[in-house]
């Protein structure tokens, strides 16, 4: 009798232990899953952040190029005007020399 009772108690203890082990194991796997999720979320955020940075860099480069293009055009126009003025001055000098 006593032996049976003892065996029964032992089986119950073993069941409880097994249940606890299982629960711990599940908890660990769940934690790992959550960690992976978090890491993946961070990776995605980092990629997005990097992409935005790259887009901003490209935008700044393009703006700089555009600015230099506009500057070049303005210079060319300005040079055209100054060349015209110098040409007019040459003509004026020639006229004055002829008059003299």
C-alpha positions in Angstrom: 0.0 0.0 0.0 2.6 2.4 1.1 4.7 1.6 -1.9 1.9 2.3 -4.3 1.1 5.6 -2.7 4.7 6.6 -2.9 4.9 5.7 -6.6 1.8 7.6 -7.3 3.2 10.7 -5.5 6.4 10.3 -7.5 4.5 10.1 -10.8 2.7 13.3 -9.8 5.9 15.1 -9.0 7.4 13.9 -12.2 4.4 15.2 -14.1 4.7 18.6 -12.4 8.4 18.7 -13.1 7.8 17.9 -16.8 5.1 20.5 -17.0 7.4 23.1 -15.5 10.2 22.2 -17.9 7.8 22.4 -20.8 6.6 25.8 -19.7 10.1 27.1 -19.3 11.1 25.8 -22.7 8.1 27.4 -24.3 8.9 30.7 -22.5 12.5 30.6 -23.8 11.3 29.9 -27.3 8.8 32.7 -27.1 11.5 35.1 -25.8 13.8 34.1 -28.7 10.9 34.7 -31.1 10.3 38.1 -29.7 14.1 38.9 -29.8 14.2 37.9 -33.5 11.1 40.1 -34.2 12.7 43.0 -32.5 16.0 42.5 -34.3 14.2 42.3 -37.6 12.2 45.4 -36.8 15.5 47.2 -36.0 17.1 46.0 -39.3 14.1 47.3 -41.3 14.2 50.6 -39.5 17.9 50.9 -40.1 17.4 50.2 -43.8 14.7 52.8 -44.0 16.8 55.3 -42.2 19.8 54.6 -44.5 17.6 54.8 -47.5 16.3 58.2 -46.4 19.8 59.4 -45.8 20.9 58.3 -49.2 17.9 60.0 -50.8 18.7 63.2 -49.0 22.4 62.9 -50.1 21.3 62.5 -53.7 18.9 65.4 -53.4 21.6 67.6 -52.1 23.9 66.5 -54.9 21.3 67.2 -57.5 20.5 70.6 -56.0 24.2 71.4 -56.1 24.5 70.3 -59.7 21.5 72.4 -60.6 22.9 75.4 -58.8 26.2 75.1 -60.7 24.3 74.8 -64.0 22.4 77.9 -63.3 25.6 79.7 -62.2 27.3 78.6 -65.4 24.4 79.9 -67.5 24.4 83.2 -65.7 28.1 83.5 -66.2 27.8 82.8 -69.9 25.0 85.4 -70.2 27.2 87.9 -68.3 30.2 87.1 -70.5 28.1 87.7 -73.6 27.1 91.1 -72.3 30.6 92.1 -71.4 31.9 90.9 -74.7 29.3 93.0 -76.4 30.3 96.0 -74.4 34.0 95.5 -75.2 33.1 95.1 -78.8 31.2 98.3 -78.7 34.1 100.1 -77.0 36.4 98.8 -79.8 34.1 100.1 -82.4 33.9 103.5 -80.6 37.7 103.7 -80.5 38.0 102.9 -84.2 35.4 105.6 -84.9 37.4 108.1 -82.8 40.6 107.2 -84.6 39.0 107.6 -88.0 37.7 111.0 -87.0 41.1 112.1 -85.9 
